[in-house]
């Protein structure tokens, strides 16, 4: 009976995770267009790692634009694999965030490896690799989440931006990482995990050891609520980079963008700051000098 309930819980969480991520991605993709500030350097501009843009060129509109897509890949790799932005802006946080992220990467890789074994692609070598991935990934996730939890609870600046959900999320990942290490090095071990997962997901009625059942339940819980957290940045960063930071296409080449910008400029401004001036549209704010009446 427990196995059937656990299998149902896992399927519910997987469907909720997929649906929640798709919904949030849809909201990002259909949100009003961002304000196109000058955020430089743009990674795909050749030879402009110092900043600036093609707008600096004389009669830029008459020249063919070049894009270095390889530079974009390197920029994304540095951010994803090395957490370059955290290293440059908050070195102390990086020492906890880096192992935490790499722990999650290894756990995702281990999960994909288990799925490959489930469809018949296993071997003794693969089992050794998956065991190492479970131990190292689980350990780094557990330690990194614990370090982040301590920092977010003791650092005055971080505490201002830490919600109860953030703390609960880190506690869940501390537990999940520790349980994963226990599963990988103990019973059932990686040898028996693929067959057990197949039975669980197909409602085969397999007997699941208590520690493993708890690990599965906690992992499914994490997926269940993940779309509600800031951890959706694992796909939201696509929009942040490609549609905000790196979107430097002239609107003359994109009539749809021009229409969306026109609509955005008609939005009302309700900021209370004197230098902005509420009660106007963004178009009016953008075309007047702060502190001067329109037309002066």
N, C-alpha and C positions, 0 to 999 in steps of 0.2 A: 504493500500500500504506500509506504514512504517513497519507494522508487517512482511510482506513478505520479504522486504529488510533486516530487522534485522535478520530474520530466516536464510536467505541465507548467511548473513555475519557470523553468528555463525557457521553454517555448514562448511563454507570455512575455518574459523580459526581452528575448531576442526580437520579437515582433515590435514591442514597444520601443526598443532602442532604434531599430531601423526606421520605423514610422516617425519617431521624434526627430531623428537626424534629417530625414527627408523634409519634414515640415519646416525645420529651422533653416535649412538650406534654401528652401523655396522662399521663405520670408526675406532672407538676405538678398536673393537674386531679384526679387520684385520690390524691394524697398525703394523709396525715393532716392534719386541719384545723390551721391555724396557731393559735398563742396569740393571743387577741384583746386585745392591749394597747391602751391609749388612745393612738393616734397621731393627734394633732390638729395643725393644722386638717384637717378632711375637706372636700375640694373641693366636694362637692355640697351642703353645708349653707349656705343663704343667710345672708349677713351675718355669717359666723363666720371670716373670714380671719385674725382675731387668735388663734384657737384656741377651745377649749371645744366643747360639743356640746349637742344637744337634751336630754341627760340633766340639764342644769342647770335646765331649766324645771320649774316646780312642776306636779306631776301630769302629767308628760310623756306618760305612757301613754294619757291621755284625749284628747290633741290629735292632729290630723292631721299627719303628717310631710310636709315639703316637700323636694324635691330639685331642685337647680339643675344640670341636666345640661350646660347651656352653660358653666358654671364648670368642670366636669370637662374639657370639651374644651379650654378655654383653659389649664388647668393641664397637661394632657398636651402641648399644643402648645408651651408654654414649656419643658417638659422635653425634648421630642424635637427641636425646631428650634433652641432657644437653649442647651440643656444648663444649665438654671437651677440644678440641684442642684450641678453641678460648679463653676459660677461662684460660688456662695455658700459652698461648703465647701473648694474647692481652686482658687483663682484661677490659680495658676501652671500647674496641669495643664490648665485650660480652654484656654489659648492654644495648646496642641498638640491637645487632644481636639476642639475645635470645628472646625477645618479638616479634621481627619481624618474626622469624622462627615459633614460636608457634602460632602466628596469622595466618600464612599460613597453618599450620597443621590443625588448627580449621576450617579454611575456606574449606580446602579439605574435612575434615570430614563432614562439613555441606552440602557440595555439594553431597557427597555420600548418606547422609541421605535424601536429597531432591529426589535423584534418586530412593531411596527405596520407598518413599511416592508416587512417580509417577507411580510405578507399584503396588500400593495398599497396602503398608505396613505402612500406617500412623495411627496416633492416637493422642488424645489431648496431651498426655505426650511427644510424639515425636515432636509435634509442639513446645512445650515449650523448649525442648532440642535444636531444630534447631534454635529457636529464640535466645537463649543464645549463641549458637555457632556463629551465625551471628553477634551479638552485640560484644561479647568478641573478636572473631577472627578478625572482621573488625576493631575494635578499636586498637588491638595490632598491626595489620599489618600497619594501618595508622600511629600510633605513632612511631613504630619501623622504618618504612621506612623514616619518617621525620627525626628521630634522625640520621639514617645512612646518609641521604642526607646532613645534617648539618656537621657531622663529616668528610665525604668525601670531603666537600668543604672547611673546615677550618683546618683540620689536614694536615700538610705539607707532611708527609710520605704517607698518604692515597691518597692525591691529585695526587701524581705521578702515581698511578695505577688506577685512576678513569677516565673513558672515558665519552664522552658525552652520549653514549648509557646507561652507568650505571646511570647517573643522570636522564635521561629521564625515565628509567625503574622504578626508585624509585618514581619519580613524578606520574607515572601511578598508582603505588601501593598505594600511599597516597590517590589519588582520588578514587580508587576502594575500599579501606578499608573504607573510609568515607561514600561513597555511600551505601555500604553494611550495615553499621550501620543504615543509614536512612531508608533503605528498611525493615530491620528487626523490627524496632520499630515503623514505620509509615505505610503509605499506599504503597503497598498493604498488607504488613505484611506477615509472613511466611505461614499463612493459605491459601493464594491465589497463592503463588509462584509456587507450583508443577503443578497445573492445567494450569497456564499461560505458564509455560515452555513446557508442553506437546503440547499446541496449537501452540506455537512459533516454536518448532522444527518440528512439523508435518504440518506447513504452514496452520494452521487452521484459520488464520486471526483475532486472538484475539487482542483487543485494549490494548496496553501496556502503562501504565503511563510514563510520560516523564522521571522522575527520575530513574525509573526502567529500561527503555530503554537505558538510558545513562550508567547505571551500567553494563548492559549486554554487551553493545557495548565496553566498556572499558575493561571488563574482557575478552572478546573474542580477543580484540587487544593484550592484554598481552600474551595470549596463542599463538597468531599468530607469534610473534617475539621471544618468549621464547627460541626456539631451537638455536637461533643465539647468545644467551647471555651466561654468565658464570653460570647462574642459572641451567644449565643442570647438575650441580654437583649432583643434587638429584638422578640421576642414574649413572653418570660418576664415582662417588665415589666407585661403585662396582669394576670397573676396577682398580682404584687407590689402593684400599686395597687388593683385592683378586689376582690381576695379577701384582702388583708391590710390595707393602709393605709386603704382607704376602705370596708371592709365593717363598717358599724355597725348592721346590722339586728338588732333584738332577737330573741333566740332563741325567744321566745314566738310569733313570727310565722313561725318556720322550724323545724318539728319535726325535719327531717332534720339541720339544723345542730346542734340540741340533742343528737341521738343521737351525732353525730360528736364533739362536745365531751366527752360523757360517756365515750366510748371513749378520747379523748386523755388525759383526766384519770386514766385507769387505767394509763397508761404508767409504767414504772419510772424512777426518777431515779438516775443513776450519777455525778453531779457530785461532786467531792471537796471542794468549798468548804464550810467549816464552817457558813456562814450558810444554806446550802441543806439540807444533811443528806441524804446518799445512803441507799439502801436503803429508800426510801419511794416512794409514787406521787405524781404531780403533784397529785392531789386532796388528799392529805395535806399536801403542802407548802403548797398554796394556802390551807388552812384552819387552819393553825397559825402561831403567832408565832415567828419565829426566836429560838433560844436558850432556848425554854420547852418543857417536856414537854407532850405532848398532854393536854388536860383541865385544865391549871393555870389 
